[in-house]
Amino acid sequence: MHTNITMGDYEIKKETEFEDTKTDTEEALEDAGEGLEDAGDKVKAGAKAFGKKVADPDKDLESEYQKEKIEEKMD
């Protein structure tokens, strides 16, 4: 059994592969952006919690961090 592949078939396959790669790259960039945004929110929350701990040494740093982290996610 012989299979004939024409140049048109080859070009369609290459175009489909390119579109799949483009979609995968876009998804990876979107995921990376979300990861950076989450990391930024955590840094902000930590800085705010630390600032509150400095202002009031009796405050628990972990509970302040958790409160600030929730506020950052809501913003």
PDB file with SEQRES, HELIX, SHEET and CRYST1 records, atoms N, CA, C and O in Angstrom:
SEQRES   1 A   75  MET HIS THR ASN ILE THR MET GLY ASP TYR GLU ILE LYS          
SEQRES   2 A   75  LYS GLU THR GLU PHE GLU ASP THR LYS THR ASP THR GLU          
SEQRES   3 A   75  GLU ALA LEU GLU ASP ALA GLY GLU GLY LEU GLU ASP ALA          
SEQRES   4 A   75  GLY ASP LYS VAL LYS ALA GLY ALA LYS ALA PHE GLY LYS          
SEQRES   5 A   75  LYS VAL ALA ASP PRO ASP LYS ASP LEU GLU SER GLU TYR          
SEQRES   6 A   75  GLN LYS GLU LYS ILE GLU GLU LYS MET ASP                      
HELIX    1 AA1 MET A    7  ALA A   55  1                                  49    
HELIX    2 AA2 LEU A   61  MET A   74  1                                  14    
CRYST1    1.000    1.000    1.000  90.00  90.00  90.00 P 1           1          
ATOM      1  N   MET A   1       0.845  -1.172   0.000  1.00  0.00           N  
ATOM      2  CA  MET A   1       0.000   0.000   0.000  1.00  0.00           C  
ATOM      3  C   MET A   1       0.893   1.239   0.000  1.00  0.00           C  
ATOM      4  O   MET A   1       1.783   1.374   0.839  1.00  0.00           O  
ATOM      5  N   HIS A   2       0.653   2.108  -0.916  1.00  0.00           N  
ATOM      6  CA  HIS A   2       1.430   3.331  -1.038  1.00  0.00           C  
ATOM      7  C   HIS A   2       0.616   4.517  -0.535  1.00  0.00           C  
ATOM      8  O   HIS A   2      -0.588   4.616  -0.773  1.00  0.00           O  
ATOM      9  N   THR A   3       1.299   5.404   0.159  1.00  0.00           N  
ATOM     10  CA  THR A   3       0.656   6.617   0.614  1.00  0.00           C  
ATOM     11  C   THR A   3       1.323   7.783  -0.090  1.00  0.00           C  
ATOM     12  O   THR A   3       2.537   7.970   0.001  1.00  0.00           O  
ATOM     13  N   ASN A   4       0.546   8.537  -0.768  1.00  0.00           N  
ATOM     14  CA  ASN A   4       1.079   9.703  -1.454  1.00  0.00           C  
ATOM     15  C   ASN A   4       0.875  10.930  -0.585  1.00  0.00           C  
ATOM     16  O   ASN A   4      -0.253  11.253  -0.213  1.00  0.00           O  
ATOM     17  N   ILE A   5       1.948  11.602  -0.266  1.00  0.00           N  
ATOM     18  CA  ILE A   5       1.877  12.839   0.501  1.00  0.00           C  
ATOM     19  C   ILE A   5       2.228  13.972  -0.451  1.00  0.00           C  
ATOM     20  O   ILE A   5       3.298  13.984  -1.061  1.00  0.00           O  
ATOM     21  N   THR A   6       1.339  14.890  -0.561  1.00  0.00           N  
ATOM     22  CA  THR A   6       1.595  16.014  -1.455  1.00  0.00           C  
ATOM     23  C   THR A   6       2.219  17.158  -0.676  1.00  0.00           C  
ATOM     24  O   THR A   6       2.217  17.164   0.555  1.00  0.00           O  
ATOM     25  N   MET A   7       2.739  18.098  -1.389  1.00  0.00           N  
ATOM     26  CA  MET A   7       3.349  19.274  -0.763  1.00  0.00           C  
ATOM     27  C   MET A   7       2.297  20.034   0.042  1.00  0.00           C  
ATOM     28  O   MET A   7       2.614  20.602   1.088  1.00  0.00           O  
ATOM     29  N   GLY A   8       1.069  20.052  -0.425  1.00  0.00           N  
ATOM     30  CA  GLY A   8      -0.005  20.719   0.304  1.00  0.00           C  
ATOM     31  C   GLY A   8      -0.257  20.072   1.651  1.00  0.00           C  
ATOM     32  O   GLY A   8      -0.485  20.767   2.642  1.00  0.00           O  
ATOM     33  N   ASP A   9      -0.218  18.718   1.700  1.00  0.00           N  
ATOM     34  CA  ASP A   9      -0.380  18.000   2.969  1.00  0.00           C  
ATOM     35  C   ASP A   9       0.741  18.351   3.929  1.00  0.00           C  
ATOM     36  O   ASP A   9       0.513  18.550   5.123  1.00  0.00           O  
ATOM     37  N   TYR A  10       1.951  18.426   3.398  1.00  0.00           N  
ATOM     38  CA  TYR A  10       3.121  18.754   4.225  1.00  0.00           C  
ATOM     39  C   TYR A  10       2.985  20.154   4.815  1.00  0.00           C  
ATOM     40  O   TYR A  10       3.262  20.366   5.995  1.00  0.00           O  
ATOM     41  N   GLU A  11       2.558  21.108   3.989  1.00  0.00           N  
ATOM     42  CA  GLU A  11       2.410  22.489   4.462  1.00  0.00           C  
ATOM     43  C   GLU A  11       1.323  22.597   5.525  1.00  0.00           C  
ATOM     44  O   GLU A  11       1.480  23.345   6.490  1.00  0.00           O  
ATOM     45  N   ILE A  12       0.228  21.867   5.366  1.00  0.00           N  
ATOM     46  CA  ILE A  12      -0.848  21.889   6.366  1.00  0.00           C  
ATOM     47  C   ILE A  12      -0.341  21.316   7.686  1.00  0.00           C  
ATOM     48  O   ILE A  12      -0.633  21.850   8.756  1.00  0.00           O  
ATOM     49  N   LYS A  13       0.423  20.221   7.602  1.00  0.00           N  
ATOM     50  CA  LYS A  13       0.965  19.612   8.815  1.00  0.00           C  
ATOM     51  C   LYS A  13       1.911  20.575   9.524  1.00  0.00           C  
ATOM     52  O   LYS A  13       1.848  20.714  10.746  1.00  0.00           O  
ATOM     53  N   LYS A  14       2.780  21.235   8.781  1.00  0.00           N  
ATOM     54  CA  LYS A  14       3.722  22.191   9.371  1.00  0.00           C  
ATOM     55  C   LYS A  14       2.980  23.351  10.016  1.00  0.00           C  
ATOM     56  O   LYS A  14       3.362  23.807  11.094  1.00  0.00           O  
ATOM     57  N   GLU A  15       1.915  23.838   9.362  1.00  0.00           N  
ATOM     58  CA  GLU A  15       1.138  24.950   9.908  1.00  0.00           C  
ATOM     59  C   GLU A  15       0.448  24.535  11.204  1.00  0.00           C  
ATOM     60  O   GLU A  15       0.415  25.306  12.163  1.00  0.00           O  
ATOM     61  N   THR A  16      -0.100  23.330  11.238  1.00  0.00           N  
ATOM     62  CA  THR A  16      -0.761  22.826  12.441  1.00  0.00           C  
ATOM     63  C   THR A  16       0.244  22.681  13.573  1.00  0.00           C  
ATOM     64  O   THR A  16      -0.057  23.046  14.710  1.00  0.00           O  
ATOM     65  N   GLU A  17       1.429  22.157  13.289  1.00  0.00           N  
ATOM     66  CA  GLU A  17       2.469  22.021  14.312  1.00  0.00           C  
ATOM     67  C   GLU A  17       2.871  23.382  14.854  1.00  0.00           C  
ATOM     68  O   GLU A  17       3.079  23.531  16.058  1.00  0.00           O  
ATOM     69  N   PHE A  18       2.982  24.381  13.979  1.00  0.00           N  
ATOM     70  CA  PHE A  18       3.337  25.733  14.405  1.00  0.00           C  
ATOM     71  C   PHE A  18       2.266  26.303  15.319  1.00  0.00           C  
ATOM     72  O   PHE A  18       2.583  26.906  16.344  1.00  0.00           O  
ATOM     73  N   GLU A  19       0.991  26.119  14.958  1.00  0.00           N  
ATOM     74  CA  GLU A  19      -0.103  26.644  15.775  1.00  0.00           C  
ATOM     75  C   GLU A  19      -0.137  25.959  17.139  1.00  0.00           C  
ATOM     76  O   GLU A  19      -0.387  26.616  18.150  1.00  0.00           O  
ATOM     77  N   ASP A  20       0.112  24.647  17.184  1.00  0.00           N  
ATOM     78  CA  ASP A  20       0.153  23.923  18.451  1.00  0.00           C  
ATOM     79  C   ASP A  20       1.286  24.446  19.332  1.00  0.00           C  
ATOM     80  O   ASP A  20       1.103  24.640  20.533  1.00  0.00           O  
ATOM     81  N   THR A  21       2.440  24.672  18.740  1.00  0.00           N  
ATOM     82  CA  THR A  21       3.591  25.189  19.484  1.00  0.00           C  
ATOM     83  C   THR A  21       3.303  26.592  19.991  1.00  0.00           C  
ATOM     84  O   THR A  21       3.641  26.931  21.125  1.00  0.00           O  
ATOM     85  N   LYS A  22       2.679  27.403  19.153  1.00  0.00           N  
ATOM     86  CA  LYS A  22       2.333  28.774  19.540  1.00  0.00           C  
ATOM     87  C   LYS A  22       1.376  28.755  20.734  1.00  0.00           C  
ATOM     88  O   LYS A  22       1.545  29.529  21.676  1.00  0.00           O  
ATOM     89  N   THR A  23       0.374  27.874  20.695  1.00  0.00           N  
ATOM     90  CA  THR A  23      -0.590  27.770  21.782  1.00  0.00           C  
ATOM     91  C   THR A  23       0.102  27.320  23.069  1.00  0.00           C  
ATOM     92  O   THR A  23      -0.159  27.870  24.139  1.00  0.00           O  
ATOM     93  N   ASP A  24       0.981  26.324  22.967  1.00  0.00           N  
ATOM     94  CA  ASP A  24       1.714  25.842  24.134  1.00  0.00           C  
ATOM     95  C   ASP A  24       2.571  26.948  24.737  1.00  0.00           C  
ATOM     96  O   ASP A  24       2.641  27.084  25.958  1.00  0.00           O  
ATOM     97  N   THR A  25       3.219  27.732  23.893  1.00  0.00           N  
ATOM     98  CA  THR A  25       4.074  28.828  24.360  1.00  0.00           C  
ATOM     99  C   THR A  25       3.234  29.900  25.037  1.00  0.00           C  
ATOM    100  O   THR A  25       3.617  30.419  26.086  1.00  0.00           O  
ATOM    101  N   GLU A  26       2.101  30.232  24.450  1.00  0.00           N  
ATOM    102  CA  GLU A  26       1.227  31.246  25.046  1.00  0.00           C  
ATOM    103  C   GLU A  26       0.737  30.791  26.421  1.00  0.00           C  
ATOM    104  O   GLU A  26       0.688  31.583  27.363  1.00  0.00           O  
ATOM    105  N   GLU A  27       0.375  29.510  26.529  1.00  0.00           N  
ATOM    106  CA  GLU A  27      -0.087  28.981  27.817  1.00  0.00           C  
ATOM    107  C   GLU A  27       1.028  29.008  28.852  1.00  0.00           C  
ATOM    108  O   GLU A  27       0.791  29.336  30.015  1.00  0.00           O  
ATOM    109  N   ALA A  28       2.231  28.667  28.437  1.00  0.00           N  
ATOM    110  CA  ALA A  28       3.365  28.678  29.365  1.00  0.00           C  
ATOM    111  C   ALA A  28       3.656  30.094  29.848  1.00  0.00           C  
ATOM    112  O   ALA A  28       3.933  30.300  31.030  1.00  0.00           O  
ATOM    113  N   LEU A  29       3.595  31.068  28.947  1.00  0.00           N  
ATOM    114  CA  LEU A  29       3.823  32.459  29.333  1.00  0.00           C  
ATOM    115  C   LEU A  29       2.734  32.954  30.280  1.00  0.00           C  
ATOM    116  O   LEU A  29       3.010  33.690  31.227  1.00  0.00           O  
ATOM    117  N   GLU A  30       1.504  32.546  30.016  1.00  0.00           N  
ATOM    118  CA  GLU A  30       0.396  32.947  30.886  1.00  0.00           C  
ATOM    119  C   GLU A  30       0.583  32.352  32.287  1.00  0.00           C  
ATOM    120  O   GLU A  30       0.375  33.034  33.290  1.00  0.00           O  
ATOM    121  N   ASP A  31       0.973  31.086  32.344  1.00  0.00           N  
ATOM    122  CA  ASP A  31       1.214  30.433  33.638  1.00  0.00           C  
ATOM    123  C   ASP A  31       2.367  31.106  34.382  1.00  0.00           C  
ATOM    124  O   ASP A  31       2.302  31.301  35.596  1.00  0.00           O  
ATOM    125  N   ALA A  32       3.421  31.459  33.644  1.00  0.00           N  
ATOM    126  CA  ALA A  32       4.564  32.127  34.273  1.00  0.00           C  
ATOM    127  C   ALA A  32       4.153  33.489  34.811  1.00  0.00           C  
ATOM    128  O   ALA A  32       4.572  33.879  35.901  1.00  0.00           O  
ATOM    129  N   GLY A  33       3.342  34.211  34.059  1.00  0.00           N  
ATOM    130  CA  GLY A  33       2.860  35.516  34.508  1.00  0.00           C  
ATOM    131  C   GLY A  33       2.037  35.410  35.775  1.00  0.00           C  
ATOM    132  O   GLY A  33       2.162  36.235  36.681  1.00  0.00           O  
ATOM    133  N   GLU A  34       1.191  34.386  35.834  1.00  0.00           N  
ATOM    134  CA  GLU A  34       0.387  34.178  37.042  1.00  0.00           C  
ATOM    135  C   GLU A  34       1.281  33.831  38.223  1.00  0.00           C  
ATOM    136  O   GLU A  34       1.038  34.280  39.343  1.00  0.00           O  
ATOM    137  N   GLY A  35       2.313  33.034  37.975  1.00  0.00           N  
ATOM    138  CA  GLY A  35       3.247  32.666  39.037  1.00  0.00           C  
ATOM    139  C   GLY A  35       3.987  33.882  39.567  1.00  0.00           C  
ATOM    140  O   GLY A  35       4.179  34.021  40.774  1.00  0.00           O  
ATOM    141  N   LEU A  36       4.403  34.760  38.665  1.00  0.00           N  
ATOM    142  CA  LEU A  36       5.097  35.982  39.089  1.00  0.00           C  
ATOM    143  C   LEU A  36       4.162  36.893  39.866  1.00  0.00           C  
ATOM    144  O   LEU A  36       4.564  37.518  40.847  1.00  0.00           O  
ATOM    145  N   GLU A  37       2.923  36.965  39.428  1.00  0.00           N  
ATOM    146  CA  GLU A  37       1.944  37.797  40.131  1.00  0.00           C  
ATOM    147  C   GLU A  37       1.714  37.265  41.548  1.00  0.00           C  
ATOM    148  O   GLU A  37       1.653  38.037  42.504  1.00  0.00           O  
ATOM    149  N   ASP A  38       1.588  35.947  41.675  1.00  0.00           N  
ATOM    150  CA  ASP A  38       1.405  35.341  42.999  1.00  0.00           C  
ATOM    151  C   ASP A  38       2.620  35.597  43.887  1.00  0.00           C  
ATOM    152  O   ASP A  38       2.476  35.896  45.073  1.00  0.00           O  
ATOM    153  N   ALA A  39       3.809  35.479  43.315  1.00  0.00           N  
ATOM    154  CA  ALA A  39       5.024  35.720  44.091  1.00  0.00           C  
ATOM    155  C   ALA A  39       5.083  37.174  44.546  1.00  0.00           C  
ATOM    156  O   ALA A  39       5.469  37.459  45.680  1.00  0.00           O  
ATOM    157  N   GLY A  40       4.702  38.089  43.665  1.00  0.00           N  
ATOM    158  CA  GLY A  40       4.681  39.502  44.021  1.00  0.00           C  
ATOM    159  C   GLY A  40       3.701  39.788  45.153  1.00  0.00           C  
ATOM    160  O   GLY A  40       3.990  40.568  46.060  1.00  0.00           O  
ATOM    161  N   ASP A  41       2.536  39.144  45.085  1.00  0.00           N  
ATOM    162  CA  ASP A  41       1.535  39.312  46.154  1.00  0.00           C  
ATOM    163  C   ASP A  41       2.076  38.808  47.486  1.00  0.00           C  
ATOM    164  O   ASP A  41       1.847  39.423  48.527  1.00  0.00           O  
ATOM    165  N   LYS A  42       2.794  37.691  47.451  1.00  0.00           N  
ATOM    166  CA  LYS A  42       3.355  37.129  48.685  1.00  0.00           C  
ATOM    167  C   LYS A  42       4.431  38.040  49.270  1.00  0.00           C  
ATOM    168  O   LYS A  42       4.508  38.216  50.486  1.00  0.00           O  
ATOM    169  N   VAL A  43       5.255  38.614  48.407  1.00  0.00           N  
ATOM    170  CA  VAL A  43       6.298  39.531  48.886  1.00  0.00           C  
ATOM    171  C   VAL A  43       5.655  40.764  49.514  1.00  0.00           C  
ATOM    172  O   VAL A  43       6.071  41.208  50.584  1.00  0.00           O  
ATOM    173  N   LYS A  44       4.646  41.312  48.852  1.00  0.00           N  
ATOM    174  CA  LYS A  44       3.942  42.478  49.409  1.00  0.00           C  
ATOM    175  C   LYS A  44       3.323  42.149  50.762  1.00  0.00           C  
ATOM    176  O   LYS A  44       3.440  42.919  51.716  1.00  0.00           O  
ATOM    177  N   ALA A  45       2.658  40.987  50.832  1.00  0.00           N  
ATOM    178  CA  ALA A  45       2.002  40.580  52.080  1.00  0.00           C  
ATOM    179  C   ALA A  45       3.033  40.410  53.190  1.00  0.00           C  
ATOM    180  O   ALA A  45       2.795  40.817  54.327  1.00  0.00           O  
ATOM    181  N   GLY A  46       4.168  39.817  52.867  1.00  0.00           N  
ATOM    182  CA  GLY A  46       5.235  39.635  53.856  1.00  0.00           C  
ATOM    183  C   GLY A  46       5.793  40.959  54.337  1.00  0.00           C  
ATOM    184  O   GLY A  46       6.045  41.136  55.529  1.00  0.00           O  
ATOM    185  N   ALA A  47       5.988  41.892  53.411  1.00  0.00           N  
ATOM    186  CA  ALA A  47       6.519  43.204  53.779  1.00  0.00           C  
ATOM    187  C   ALA A  47       5.532  43.959  54.683  1.00  0.00           C  
ATOM    188  O   ALA A  47       5.933  44.584  55.666  1.00  0.00           O  
ATOM    189  N   LYS A  48       4.255  43.892  54.342  1.00  0.00           N  
ATOM    190  CA  LYS A  48       3.249  44.569  55.167  1.00  0.00           C  
ATOM    191  C   LYS A  48       3.171  43.938  56.558  1.00  0.00           C  
ATOM    192  O   LYS A  48       3.080  44.644  57.563  1.00  0.00           O  
ATOM    193  N   ALA A  49       3.207  42.597  56.607  1.00  0.00           N  
ATOM    194  CA  ALA A  49       3.148  41.901  57.901  1.00  0.00           C  
ATOM    195  C   ALA A  49       4.374  42.247  58.743  1.00  0.00           C  
ATOM    196  O   ALA A  49       4.261  42.455  59.951  1.00  0.00           O  
ATOM    197  N   PHE A  50       5.530  42.308  58.112  1.00  0.00           N  
ATOM    198  CA  PHE A  50       6.752  42.656  58.838  1.00  0.00           C  
ATOM    199  C   PHE A  50       6.676  44.075  59.374  1.00  0.00           C  
ATOM    200  O   PHE A  50       7.083  44.349  60.502  1.00  0.00           O  
ATOM    201  N   GLY A  51       6.144  44.981  58.543  1.00  0.00           N  
ATOM    202  CA  GLY A  51       5.980  46.367  58.988  1.00  0.00           C  
ATOM    203  C   GLY A  51       5.063  46.469  60.192  1.00  0.00           C  
ATOM    204  O   GLY A  51       5.329  47.245  61.110  1.00  0.00           O  
ATOM    205  N   LYS A  52       3.987  45.696  60.199  1.00  0.00           N  
ATOM    206  CA  LYS A  52       3.074  45.706  61.342  1.00  0.00           C  
ATOM    207  C   LYS A  52       3.739  45.096  62.581  1.00  0.00           C  
ATOM    208  O   LYS A  52       3.486  45.530  63.705  1.00  0.00           O  
ATOM    209  N   LYS A  53       4.585  44.093  62.368  1.00  0.00           N  
ATOM    210  CA  LYS A  53       5.296  43.460  63.484  1.00  0.00           C  
ATOM    211  C   LYS A  53       6.291  44.448  64.103  1.00  0.00           C  
ATOM    212  O   LYS A  53       6.458  44.488  65.322  1.00  0.00           O  
ATOM    213  N   VAL A  54       6.940  45.234  63.265  1.00  0.00           N  
ATOM    214  CA  VAL A  54       7.884  46.243  63.768  1.00  0.00           C  
ATOM    215  C   VAL A  54       7.123  47.301  64.557  1.00  0.00           C  
ATOM    216  O   VAL A  54       7.567  47.728  65.623  1.00  0.00           O  
ATOM    217  N   ALA A  55       5.981  47.721  64.032  1.00  0.00           N  
ATOM    218  CA  ALA A  55       5.175  48.749  64.704  1.00  0.00           C  
ATOM    219  C   ALA A  55       4.592  48.231  66.025  1.00  0.00           C  
ATOM    220  O   ALA A  55       4.467  48.986  66.989  1.00  0.00           O  
ATOM    221  N   ASP A  56       4.237  46.946  66.065  1.00  0.00           N  
ATOM    222  CA  ASP A  56       3.658  46.355  67.270  1.00  0.00           C  
ATOM    223  C   ASP A  56       4.305  44.973  67.488  1.00  0.00           C  
ATOM    224  O   ASP A  56       3.825  43.975  66.952  1.00  0.00           O  
ATOM    225  N   PRO A  57       5.389  44.917  68.273  1.00  0.00           N  
ATOM    226  CA  PRO A  57       6.130  43.665  68.460  1.00  0.00           C  
ATOM    227  C   PRO A  57       5.309  42.513  69.047  1.00  0.00           C  
ATOM    228  O   PRO A  57       5.727  41.358  68.960  1.00  0.00           O  
ATOM    229  N   ASP A  58       4.162  42.802  69.636  1.00  0.00           N  
ATOM    230  CA  ASP A  58       3.331  41.741  70.205  1.00  0.00           C  
ATOM    231  C   ASP A  58       2.523  40.981  69.150  1.00  0.00           C  
ATOM    232  O   ASP A  58       1.977  39.918  69.444  1.00  0.00           O  
ATOM    233  N   LYS A  59       2.440  41.511  67.931  1.00  0.00           N  
ATOM    234  CA  LYS A  59       1.671  40.849  66.876  1.00  0.00           C  
ATOM    235  C   LYS A  59       2.415  39.605  66.397  1.00  0.00           C  
ATOM    236  O   LYS A  59       3.644  39.561  66.370  1.00  0.00           O  
ATOM    237  N   ASP A  60       1.624  38.591  66.019  1.00  0.00           N  
ATOM    238  CA  ASP A  60       2.178  37.356  65.483  1.00  0.00           C  
ATOM    239  C   ASP A  60       2.451  37.552  63.983  1.00  0.00           C  
ATOM    240  O   ASP A  60       1.538  37.859  63.217  1.00  0.00           O  
ATOM    241  N   LEU A  61       3.689  37.375  63.581  1.00  0.00           N  
ATOM    242  CA  LEU A  61       4.085  37.623  62.195  1.00  0.00           C  
ATOM    243  C   LEU A  61       3.346  36.698  61.217  1.00  0.00           C  
ATOM    244  O   LEU A  61       2.909  37.149  60.158  1.00  0.00           O  
ATOM    245  N   GLU A  62       3.205  35.432  61.554  1.00  0.00           N  
ATOM    246  CA  GLU A  62       2.544  34.485  60.650  1.00  0.00           C  
ATOM    247  C   GLU A  62       1.071  34.838  60.439  1.00  0.00           C  
ATOM    248  O   GLU A  62       0.586  34.797  59.308  1.00  0.00           O  
ATOM    249  N   SER A  63       0.360  35.181  61.500  1.00  0.00           N  
ATOM    250  CA  SER A  63      -1.057  35.521  61.336  1.00  0.00           C  
ATOM    251  C   SER A  63      -1.218  36.824  60.553  1.00  0.00           C  
ATOM    252  O   SER A  63      -2.147  36.956  59.756  1.00  0.00           O  
ATOM    253  N   GLU A  64      -0.321  37.782  60.773  1.00  0.00           N  
ATOM    254  CA  GLU A  64      -0.378  39.030  59.998  1.00  0.00           C  
ATOM    255  C   GLU A  64      -0.090  38.760  58.521  1.00  0.00           C  
ATOM    256  O   GLU A  64      -0.714  39.347  57.637  1.00  0.00           O  
ATOM    257  N   TYR A  65       0.853  37.873  58.273  1.00  0.00           N  
ATOM    258  CA  TYR A  65       1.178  37.509  56.882  1.00  0.00           C  
ATOM    259  C   TYR A  65      -0.037  36.882  56.210  1.00  0.00           C  
ATOM    260  O   TYR A  65      -0.373  37.237  55.081  1.00  0.00           O  
ATOM    261  N   GLN A  66      -0.695  35.956  56.892  1.00  0.00           N  
ATOM    262  CA  GLN A  66      -1.870  35.292  56.311  1.00  0.00           C  
ATOM    263  C   GLN A  66      -2.982  36.298  56.014  1.00  0.00           C  
ATOM    264  O   GLN A  66      -3.637  36.206  54.975  1.00  0.00           O  
ATOM    265  N   LYS A  67      -3.199  37.252  56.912  1.00  0.00           N  
ATOM    266  CA  LYS A  67      -4.214  38.285  56.682  1.00  0.00           C  
ATOM    267  C   LYS A  67      -3.868  39.121  55.453  1.00  0.00           C  
ATOM    268  O   LYS A  67      -4.717  39.366  54.596  1.00  0.00           O  
ATOM    269  N   GLU A  68      -2.615  39.553  55.376  1.00  0.00           N  
ATOM    270  CA  GLU A  68      -2.183  40.388  54.253  1.00  0.00           C  
ATOM    271  C   GLU A  68      -2.224  39.612  52.935  1.00  0.00           C  
ATOM    272  O   GLU A  68      -2.567  40.174  51.895  1.00  0.00           O  
ATOM    273  N   LYS A  69      -1.881  38.340  52.975  1.00  0.00           N  
ATOM    274  CA  LYS A  69      -1.902  37.522  51.768  1.00  0.00           C  
ATOM    275  C   LYS A  69      -3.325  37.426  51.220  1.00  0.00           C  
ATOM    276  O   LYS A  69      -3.535  37.500  50.010  1.00  0.00           O  
ATOM    277  N   ILE A  70      -4.290  37.263  52.104  1.00  0.00           N  
ATOM    278  CA  ILE A  70      -5.693  37.211  51.678  1.00  0.00           C  
ATOM    279  C   ILE A  70      -6.110  38.547  51.075  1.00  0.00           C  
ATOM    280  O   ILE A  70      -6.787  38.579  50.047  1.00  0.00           O  
ATOM    281  N   GLU A  71      -5.714  39.642  51.700  1.00  0.00           N  
ATOM    282  CA  GLU A  71      -6.050  40.975  51.169  1.00  0.00           C  
ATOM    283  C   GLU A  71      -5.430  41.193  49.798  1.00  0.00           C  
ATOM    284  O   GLU A  71      -6.079  41.757  48.918  1.00  0.00           O  
ATOM    285  N   GLU A  72      -4.177  40.756  49.594  1.00  0.00           N  
ATOM    286  CA  GLU A  72      -3.511  40.922  48.307  1.00  0.00           C  
ATOM    287  C   GLU A  72      -4.227  40.129  47.212  1.00  0.00           C  
ATOM    288  O   GLU A  72      -4.330  40.598  46.078  1.00  0.00           O  
ATOM    289  N   LYS A  73      -4.716  38.943  47.537  1.00  0.00           N  
ATOM    290  CA  LYS A  73      -5.427  38.136  46.549  1.00  0.00           C  
ATOM    291  C   LYS A  73      -6.748  38.784  46.169  1.00  0.00           C  
ATOM    292  O   LYS A  73      -7.208  38.637  45.037  1.00  0.00           O  
ATOM    293  N   MET A  74      -7.361  39.497  47.104  1.00  0.00           N  
ATOM    294  CA  MET A  74      -8.645  40.147  46.823  1.00  0.00           C  
ATOM    295  C   MET A  74      -8.461  41.391  45.952  1.00  0.00           C  
ATOM    296  O   MET A  74      -9.389  41.782  45.243  1.00  0.00           O  
ATOM    297  N   ASP A  75      -7.314  42.004  45.990  1.00  0.00           N  
ATOM    298  CA  ASP A  75      -7.061  43.226  45.199  1.00  0.00           C  
ATOM    299  C   ASP A  75      -6.898  42.951  43.747  1.00  0.00           C  
ATOM    300  O   ASP A  75      -6.681  43.875  42.963  1.00  0.00           O  
TER     301      ASP A  75                                                      
END                                                                             
